[in-house]
Amino acid sequence: MKNFVEELRWRGMIHDVMPGTEEMLQKEMVTAYVGIDPTADSLHIGHLVSLMMLRHLQHCGHRPIVLVGGATGMIGDPSGKSQERNLLDEPTLRHNQECLKAQIAHFLDFDSEIPNRAIMANNYDWMKEFSFLNFIRDVGKHITVNYMMAKDSVKKRINGEGGEGMSFTEFTYQLVQGYDFLQLYRTHSCRLQMGGSDQWGNITTGTELIRRIAGGEAYALTCPLITKADGGKFGKTEQGNIWLDPERTSPYQFYQFWINVSDTDASKYIRIFTTRSKEEIETLEAEHAQAPHLRVLQKALAHDITCEVHSEADYNAAVEASEILFGKGTTETLHRLDEKTLLSVFDGVPRFDIAKEVLENGCNVLDLLAGFTSIFPSKGEARRTMKDGGVMINREKVTEDTMIHSTRLLNGRYLLAQRGKKNYYLIIAG
């Protein structure tokens, strides 16, 4: 059986591991779980570390469980946060669970007949019938307040670091998460919980409950919280999270995030977010070192993760769209872009609105560029630039006699004007 802990170790994906974990994983097929927060109907790239841990676990012959935190999502986890979360109702949680499973299925095998096929569970299913009295009697009496207060995540909030203390609801969070581990231990023989390093306290509460209530042994493994080399928060951009849902973050924007990471981050991320072997990665790194400007590492990373989350076709479309800005795209390339990708590629370029009727019977290009819009200050300047071949509409060179008709519109609404090599303008016909 492939050594799971060693696989994570060389990839830089281990922060803490409880003694005995590696030995257990080498002896037999082990069931392990990771909790996923269902407060949105899409995962973002911050969740990918957990998914990759589960993917490597399954590849190494073990059984992964994805636990959707339907009950805990109604409470909020204090770990590493200074604010309580919004609480969700059950229909919203169920909808979110179905959306998340569809995304997670890109990484894990839920459907085949292999003995270690993945399982998805929701802790709301066993917590919804639990009365408060039963919970404090059957679970709460086994863990002391002293034990709970000693956790770093609790101490920081109690001491008022970055917030206004901690509600009783959030204080009990580690007990609820600990009970999840006990429940999965009982129903699925789950003996390992994994998560980010900020989850260590919650996970070890679970191992303690299993020891005290069930007399069993369970283990904990955490990965480092992912950071960027410049100290910025991983996965955050000016537009917010990078989501896996193409409606929230287009495949083009998703691809752009990975292709633009720094060399240092690319070397780290390709270990964490792809399944490439150590030898493959070291070969890529050597190739990259010879010609960093070719961005070999970034291209390999962006290829693998974009194909994984979206598809090969989406990846190819994203590469094509990226090349437009470097002058490699054609009119056909532009016409293949969907509206969202087109607007993503040319986000930030100057925009001009015109009436669609202007183009219905054809509009002379000089009138369009120096009359209905102010792309050129005068027709004379536009004419001179055209004589040098410096003006394009939808990547086709135009002359002063060119007529622009509505049939040229991209997605029925847009014209891309280009003045010189790098000056782009979007004309929107409405």
Secondary structure, 3 states (H helix, E strand, C coil): CCCHHHHHHHCCCCCEECCCHHHHHHHCCCEEEEEECCCCCCCEHHHHHHHHHHHHHHHCCCEEEEEECCCHHHCCCCCCCCCCCCCCCHHHHHHHHHHHHHHHCCCCCCCCCCCCCCEEEECHHHHCCCCHHHHHHHCHHHCCHHHHHCCHHHHHHHCCCCCCCCCHHHHCHHHHHHHHHHHHHHHHCEEEEEEEHHHHHHHHHHHHHHHHHHCCCCEEEEECCCECCCCCECCEECCEECECCCCCCCHHHHHHHHHCCCHHHHHHHHHHHCCCCHHHHHHHHHHHHHCHHHCHHHHHHHHHHHHHHCCHHHHHHHHHHHHHCCCCCCHHHHHHCCHHHHHHHCCCCCEEEECCHHHHCCEEHHHHHHHHCCCCCCHHHHHHHHHCCCEEECCEECCCCCEECHHHCECCCEEEEEECCCEEEEEEEC
